[in-house]
Amino acid sequence: MDLKPGYKVNLEVVRKASFGYFVSDGEIDILLHEREVTNQVEIGDHVDVFLYHDHQERLAATMEEPFLQVGEVAWLEAVEVKTGHGVFFHNGISRDLFLSMDELPYDREMWPKPGDKLPLSLTWDKKGRLMGKLVKGEPIERNATKATADMMNKEVSGFVYHFLDEGALLLTDEGYIAFLHNNEMNGTIRYGEHLTVRVQYVREDGRINVTMNPKRSEQQEEDADRIYSFLQERGGSMPYWDKTPPEDIELRFSISKAKFKRALGKLMKENKIEQRDGWTHLKK
C-alpha cells in the first residue's frame, strides 16, 4: 500500500506513546496524535484514518472526517490569506488545506477572503505535499439545477467560482449556474465571494444571466435623487443638461449619458427642474 496524504486508509494500531498512538501498514509507522483520536482505541485495533502532513511536514494520521478526499470535490471555506503565497481553507481537520497563488489571479483584490468559499479538489506539489486545486466546468455543472422562467427578476445569492474574459460564473444557493457579465458588476469581485444578484434572463439550458445592478426604475430613482441633491448643494443650479458631453457626465456623476438623461426626464416630469441655456435649475 502506497501511503500518501489525501487518502483515507485502514491501519493497525501498533503501539502507544505519551502523545498518542502509532498506526502502521506493516512497513511504515505513522503518528496518530491523541488530539486526532475521536474514540477509544487499543493496540491491535484497525482504524480508518485520513493521512496528511503535519506542521513539521511529517506524514500523520487523523480519525477526524475531512470534508474533502482525493477524487472528490468540496466547497471549502477560506480561513487565512498569506500574501505572496496563497490561501488556506478549512478541510474539517486540524491542518488547513493550502491553495497556492499559482491557482489565483495576479490581482490580490480578486483573492478569496476569510469566509469565502470555493470548490476544490486535492492534488500534490512536486514534494508530495497535499494542495488544493480550483475546480470549474463539468464537475460543477453536472450537479447544477436548471432554472425555470419564473425566476425572472428574482434575487438569488451564490459564490463566485470562475472567471471568464466576459464575466464571472456563480453557483447559487439553489444550485443554478449564473453568469455575471463584466458590465453588470459593481466594482471588483473576488473568487469565493458570496453575492446577491438579480436574474435578468433564463436560458434554454437552465442557466441564468444575472446583474448586480438594480432594476431600471430603481436605478432611475436613485440617479434622480442624487442629481436633485447635487442641485440643492449648488444653490439650485448646475452647468449640466441633456446635451452635456457624455465624458463630462461620467466624470461628475459616474453614470452614463443615457442614465443621466433618464434621471433628468424623471425630475422634469415631476416638475422639479427646468433647463435653460445649457444649465439645469431647480424650480422654485
C-alpha positions in Angstrom: 0.0 0.0 0.0 1.4 3.4 -1.0 0.6 5.7 1.9 0.0 9.3 0.6 -1.6 12.3 2.1 -5.2 12.9 1.0 -6.3 9.3 1.3 -8.4 7.5 3.9 -6.9 4.2 4.8 -7.4 1.4 7.3 -4.3 0.9 9.5 -3.4 -1.2 12.6 -2.7 0.5 15.9 0.7 -0.9 16.7 1.9 1.0 19.8 1.1 3.7 22.3 3.2 6.8 23.1 2.8 9.5 25.7 1.4 11.9 23.0 -0.8 9.4 21.1 -0.5 6.2 19.0 1.3 4.9 16.0 -0.6 3.2 13.2 1.0 1.1 10.6 0.5 -0.8 7.3 3.2 -3.3 8.4 6.0 -1.3 6.9 5.6 2.4 7.8 4.6 3.7 11.2 2.5 6.9 11.3 1.7 9.1 14.2 -1.9 9.4 15.3 -1.7 12.2 17.8 -4.0 12.0 20.8 -5.9 15.1 19.7 -6.7 13.3 16.4 -8.3 10.3 18.2 -12.1 10.5 18.1 -12.9 7.3 20.0 -11.2 4.8 22.3 -8.6 2.6 20.6 -6.5 -0.3 21.7 -3.3 -1.9 20.5 -4.2 -4.3 17.7 -7.3 -2.3 16.6 -7.7 -1.5 12.9 -8.9 2.1 12.4 -9.9 4.3 9.5 -7.6 7.3 9.3 -7.1 10.2 6.9 -3.5 10.9 6.0 -2.0 14.4 5.9 1.3 16.2 6.5 1.7 17.9 9.9 3.4 21.2 10.5 6.8 19.5 10.5 5.9 18.1 7.1 5.7 14.5 8.5 3.1 12.1 7.4 0.4 12.0 10.1 -3.0 10.4 10.6 -6.3 11.7 12.0 -9.6 10.0 12.8 -11.4 13.2 12.1 -13.5 13.2 9.0 -12.2 15.5 6.3 -14.6 17.4 4.0 -12.5 16.6 1.0 -10.6 13.4 0.0 -8.7 12.5 -3.2 -11.1 12.1 -6.1 -13.7 14.3 -4.6 -14.9 18.0 -5.0 -16.0 20.0 -2.0 -16.8 23.7 -1.3 -14.3 24.7 1.4 -14.2 28.0 3.4 -11.2 30.3 3.3 -9.7 30.8 6.8 -6.4 32.6 6.2 -4.7 34.6 3.4 -0.9 34.5 3.1 0.1 37.4 0.8 2.7 36.2 -1.6 1.9 32.6 -1.0 -1.8 31.7 -1.2 -4.9 31.0 0.8 -5.7 28.3 3.4 -9.0 26.6 3.5 -10.6 24.5 6.3 -11.0 20.9 5.4 -12.6 19.6 8.6 -9.3 18.5 10.2 -6.6 20.3 12.2 -4.4 21.0 9.2 -5.9 23.5 6.8 -5.6 22.9 3.0 -3.3 25.3 1.1 -4.3 26.8 -2.3 -1.2 28.2 -4.0 -1.1 31.7 -5.5 -0.4 29.9 -8.8 -4.1 28.9 -8.8 -5.2 32.5 -8.2 -5.1 35.7 -10.3 -2.2 38.2 -10.1 -4.6 40.9 -8.8 -4.7 40.3 -5.0 -8.1 42.1 -4.7 -9.6 39.0 -6.5 -8.2 36.6 -4.0 -10.7 34.9 -1.5 -11.0 36.4 1.9 -11.8 34.5 5.1 -15.4 33.3 5.0 -15.4 33.0 1.2 -16.0 29.5 -0.3 -14.6 27.8 -3.4 -15.0 24.3 -5.0 -11.6 22.5 -4.5 -10.1 19.1 -5.3 -6.9 17.6 -3.9 -3.6 17.4 -5.6 0.1 17.3 -4.6 3.1 19.5 -5.3 6.5 18.3 -6.5 7.5 17.4 -3.0 4.3 15.3 -2.5 2.6 17.8 -0.2 -1.1 18.0 -0.2 -2.5 21.0 -2.0 -5.9 22.4 -3.1 -6.8 22.8 -6.8 -9.6 25.1 -8.1 -12.5 23.2 -9.8 -14.6 24.5 -12.6 -16.5 23.2 -15.6 -18.2 19.8 -15.7 -17.7 18.7 -12.1 -19.7 21.7 -11.0 -22.1 21.8 -14.0 -23.2 18.1 -13.8 -25.0 18.6 -10.5 -26.4 22.1 -11.3 -30.2 22.7 -11.1 -32.0 24.1 -14.2 -33.7 27.4 -13.6 -37.3 27.9 -14.9 -38.8 31.0 -16.5 -40.5 32.1 -13.2 -37.0 33.0 -11.9 -37.0 36.2 -14.0 -36.2 39.4 -11.9 -35.9 37.4 -8.7 -32.9 37.8 -6.4 -30.6 34.9 -5.9 -27.3 34.5 -4.0 -24.3 32.4 -4.7 -20.5 32.0 -4.7 -18.2 33.2 -7.5 -16.1 30.2 -8.6 -14.7 31.0 -12.0 -13.8 34.0 -14.2 -14.2 34.3 -18.0 -13.0 37.1 -20.3 -16.6 38.4 -20.4 -17.5 38.0 -16.7 -17.8 35.5 -13.9 -19.7 32.3 -13.0 -21.5 31.7 -9.7 -23.2 28.7 -8.3 -26.3 30.0 -6.5 -27.6 28.6 -3.2 -30.4 27.0 -5.2 -27.8 25.2 -7.4 -28.2 27.4 -10.5 -25.2 28.2 -12.8 -25.3 32.0 -13.1 -23.3 34.2 -15.5 -22.5 37.8 -14.4 -21.2 39.9 -17.3 -18.5 42.5 -16.6 -20.9 45.3 -17.4 -23.3 44.0 -14.7 -20.8 44.1 -11.9 -20.5 46.8 -9.3 -16.7 47.1 -8.7 -14.2 44.3 -8.3 -15.5 40.9 -7.2 -13.3 38.1 -6.0 -13.1 34.3 -6.1 -15.3 32.7 -3.5 -17.3 35.9 -2.8 -21.0 35.4 -1.9 -23.1 37.8 -4.0 -26.7 38.7 -4.1 -27.8 39.3 -7.7 -30.9 39.7 -9.8 -31.9 37.3 -12.6 -32.0 39.1 -16.0 -32.5 36.2 -18.3 -33.2 32.5 -18.1 -31.5 30.5 -20.8 -32.9 27.4 -22.6 -30.3 25.2 -20.9 -31.5 26.3 -17.5 -28.6 28.7 -16.7 -29.3 32.3 -15.8 -27.8 35.6 -16.6 -27.7 37.9 -13.6 -26.8 41.5 -12.7 -25.7 43.4 -9.6 -27.5 46.5 -10.8 -31.0 47.4 -9.6 -34.0 47.5 -12.0 -34.1 50.5 -14.3 -36.9 52.1 -12.3 -34.9 51.7 -9.1 -31.7 53.0 -10.7 -33.6 55.9 -12.2 -35.0 56.8 -8.8 -31.5 56.6 -7.3 -29.9 58.7 -10.0 -32.6 61.3 -9.9 -32.3 61.7 -6.1 -28.5 62.1 -6.4 -28.8 64.8 -9.1 -31.5 66.6 -7.1 -29.3 66.6 -4.0 -26.4 67.9 -6.1 -28.6 70.7 -7.3 -29.6 71.6 -3.8 -25.9 71.6 -2.7 -25.0 74.0 -5.5 -27.8 76.5 -4.7 -30.3 75.2 -7.2 -28.3 75.3 -10.5 -25.7 73.2 -12.3 -23.9 73.6 -15.7 -25.1 70.2 -16.9 -28.1 69.4 -19.0 -29.3 66.8 -21.5 -26.8 68.0 -24.2 -23.7 67.9 -21.9 -21.0 65.6 -23.4 -21.0 62.0 -22.0 -17.5 62.2 -20.7 -18.3 65.3 -18.6 -21.3 63.5 -17.1 -19.3 60.4 -16.4 -16.6 62.4 -14.7 -19.0 64.3 -12.5 -21.8 61.8 -11.7 -20.1 58.4 -12.6 -23.1 57.4 -14.7 -23.8 57.1 -18.4 -25.3 59.9 -20.6 -28.4 57.7 -21.1 -28.9 57.2 -17.3 -28.4 61.0 -16.7 -31.0 61.9 -19.3 -33.5 59.4 -17.9 -33.0 60.9 -14.4 -33.4 64.4 -15.7 -36.6 63.3 -17.5 -38.0 61.9 -14.3 -37.3 65.2 -12.4 -38.8 67.3 -15.2 -41.9 65.1 -15.3 -42.2 65.7 -11.6 -41.9 69.4 -12.3 -38.8 69.7 -10.0 -36.3 71.1 -12.6 -36.1 73.1 -15.8 -33.3 73.7 -18.4 -32.1 77.0 -19.8 -29.0 77.9 -21.9 -27.0 74.7 -21.1 -27.9 74.8 -17.3 -30.3 72.9 -15.2 -32.2 74.7 -12.4 -34.4 73.7 -9.6 -37.9 75.1 -9.9 -39.0 77.4 -7.2 
